[in-house]
Amino acid sequence: MNNAIEVKNLRKSYDNHEVLKGIEFNVLKGEIFALLGANGSGKTTTLECIEGIRKNDEGSIVINGKMGIQLQSSSLPDHIRAIEAMNLFAKWNKVKLDNQIVLNLGINDFAKKEYHELSIGQKRRLHLGLCLIHNPDIIFLDEPTSGLDVEGRIALHEEIRKLKSIGKTIILASHDMVEVENLCDRIAILKDGKIAFIGTNEDLTKEFGRKCNVSIKTLEGITEYQTENINETILNCINDLNKKNIEILDIKVSRGTLEEHFISISRGED
């Protein structure tokens, strides 16, 4: 079976308000899959239903493998040491602590520090370590690099890629669109309790990137245009600038970023 997760006709309501309206999607084994959505789109409820934290009203969820969940925050006591937390979770899961996890995530560098003493980056590494203790097949990462500096983000991204390379399936929830673009194989975008888009970033660009961004730099500054006809726009700009005897220093053309497409979908724009 190629699917790690199968979601069919998922529905959930709160106080007669339907939050999830028949959501359906599959996550393939070994892929990094992003679930995106603006506040109120149903993203958090979808994840909680899949993770088993919340019960759905209708539909089915099939999980093919063991799950591991790394949350943004933790209820660990302030004075527990990092290595004590790792040993405690290993005991809960009835497994022997794999020291390779401790080494790979650099937890050994702060193993004897108490939880309240850890930096944000160290807490993120510890949370991921706790998630991996029982060797899950499917890993849920909720804003894994939130609050990290550039070096910490790069290091954690490398660990996520390593997990993918050994066949782990990763479900990523993130507000960082650059992170999603760099890491994910496929993307699902929720809007008003429904799947508004699902596919690769290239698919998203083809579907929503009809309008191109044209940026023209001159000594007078940078002028930006949005157009569906690149040739016509650039030629008109060049002719206009030539008439004014203004030298062009640079021209850039792009079909928009994931963030721009995401905003377009969230706003219901065509």
N, C-alpha and C positions, 0 to 999 in steps of 0.2 A: 504494500500500500504506500503510495507516494505522499499522501497527505498526513501532516502531523496534527492538524486541527481542521475539523469540518463543522461549520456553523450553518444551520438551515432554519429559515423563518423565525429568527430570534425576535421575541417580543417581550417588552417589559413596560409596565405602567406604574405610576405613583399617583395615588389619589385621583384616579380616573384620567390622568394625563399620560398619554402614550409617549414614552421616551424612545423606545426601540420599535420600529415599524416593519418587522419582517426582514431583518438583516440576514444576508447570506454571503459567505465567502469561505475559501479554503486557504490554509497556509501549508506550503510544501515543506517536506522534510529537508533540513539542511539550508534553508534560506533565512535571510534577515528580512523580516516583514514589518513595515511601519504602519501603525494605526494612528491616523491623524484626525483632528476635528477641533473646531472652535468650542469655546465654553457653551454648554447646552446642546451640543450635537449628539450626545449619547456615547461618546468615546469611553469615558470612565465606567459607565454602566456596562457597556459591552465587555470591557476587560474584566470587570468584577464578576460578571456572569461566567465567563470562560474560566477564570481562576477558581471559581467555586465559592467566592466570597459572598455573592448575591445570587438568589434564585430567580431564574427567568420564568415568565408566565406561560409562554408558549415556545415551540420550536425545540430543536435538538442541538446539542454540542457534543462532538466526539473528539476525545483526546487520545492520540495514539503515542503514548510514552509518558514518562515521569515528568512532572512540572517542577520548576524552580522559580521563585518569584523574588525579585530584588526591588524593594520599594524605595521611594524617595527618602522616607524617614523611618526611624526605628524606635521601638519602645524599650531598647536595651537600658538597663540601669546605668546611671552616670559613672559608678565606680567599678563596673566590671572591666577587666582587662581584655584587650583584643583577643589574645590567645585563649583566655578563659571562655569568651563567647564562642569561639570556633569549637573548642572542646565540648561545650555544653550542647551546641547544635548537633555535633556529631553523635553525642550520646542520645539525644532526642530521636535522631534518625536511625539509631542502632547501626552505625557504621564507624569504621576507624578513620580518624582524621588523616586525610592525604596531605602529607607535608609539601607535596609538589604544588598544591593550590596556594599554600602559605607563601612559598617561594615565588611562584609565578606572579602573584598579585602584590608582592613586596610587603606582605603583612608582617613578616619577620622583623622588618625595620622598626615597627611600632608595637610589637607583640605584647610588651609589658606595660604599655601606656593604658591608662583608664579611658573609658569611652568619652568622657567629657573633655579630655585633654587632646583628642584627635582633631586634626584639621578636617575641613569638608572633604578634601580629596582622599584622606585616609579613611574617613567614614564610608565614602563611596566604595572604596576597595574592600573594606570589611564587609559591607552589605552584600557585595557581589560574591565574596568568599563564602559567606553564610548560605547564599543561594545555591552555590555549587557543591556544597558538602556531600550531598547524597547522589552526585553524578546525574543530574537531570538530563532528559533528552530535549526538553522544551524550556527555554529560559525567557521569562518576562522581565524586561528592563524598563523601569519608569523613570524618565528623565535622568539617565545614569551619569551624565556629566554636568548636571546643573550646579552652578557655583564653582566649578573647577577653573583653574588657570589654564593657559594654553598648553603648557607642558603636561599637566594632569589629563587634559582632554586627549591629547595625542597618545599618551600611554594607555589610557583606558580603551580608546578606539582600537589600539593594537591588540589588546586582550580580547576584545569582542571579535575581531577578525580571526584570532587564533581559535576561539570557540567554534566559529563557523567552519574553519578549516578541518576540524576533527568531527564534523557532521552534526553539530548542535543546531537546533532550530531556535531562532531568536525573534521574539516579538518586542518591538521597540515603540515606546510612546515618548515623543519628544516634541518640544516647541522649537527646537533648533533645526531649521530647515536645511542648513548646510550640513549638519551632522547626518540627517536623513539621506540627503543626496549622496554623501560620501560612503555611507555604510549599507544602505538597503537595496535589496534586489527588487522588491515590489512595494507598492504603497497603496493603502486604502484610505480614502478621505470620506468621513461621515459628515452629513449635513441634515439637520432636522430628523434624526433617527433613521436615516437611510444611507446606503452606500451611494455617494455621488460619483465616485471614481475608484477604479481599482486597476492596477497595472504597473508597468515600469515607469521610471522617470522619463524615458524616451517616449513612451506611449502618452504620458501626460503632456509633454511638449507638443507632440503631433496634434493632440486633441484640443488643447487650450492655448497653444502658442502661435496661433495664426497671426496675431499682432506682434510685430517686431519692434524692438527698441533700437533707435538709431541715435548715436551720440556723436556730435561733430565739435571738435575742439579747435578754436582759433586763438589768436592773441587776445581777443576780446572776452574769452571765456568759453564755457561749454554749453551748447544748446542741445536739448534732447527732444526727440520726436517719437511718437508711437504710430505705426503704420502697418497696413497689410500689403502695401506695394513698395518694396525696398528700392527697386530701380527708379521709380518715379520720384520718390521722396529724396533720394540722394542726388539725382540729376538736378532736380529743382533747387536744392540747397546749393549745389556747386555753382549752378548758373547765377543764382542770386548773389552768392559771395564773390564770384568773379566780377560781376557788374559793379560791386562795391569795392573791388580791389582788396579783398580781405583774404589773407593766406590761411589755408587749411593746414592744421598741424597733425590732426589725427581723426580717423573715422572708425567707430566701433558699432557693430551690429550684433544683437543677441535676440533670442526668442523668449526671453524672460526666464526668471529663476523659479524654482519650486515654490518659494515663498510667494511670488507674485501670482502663480497659478492657484496656489492654495487660497490666497485672499480672494481671488476671482470666484472660485467655487463657493467659498463660505458666504460671499455676498450674493450669490445666485446670479452672477453675471454670465453672459454667454461667451 
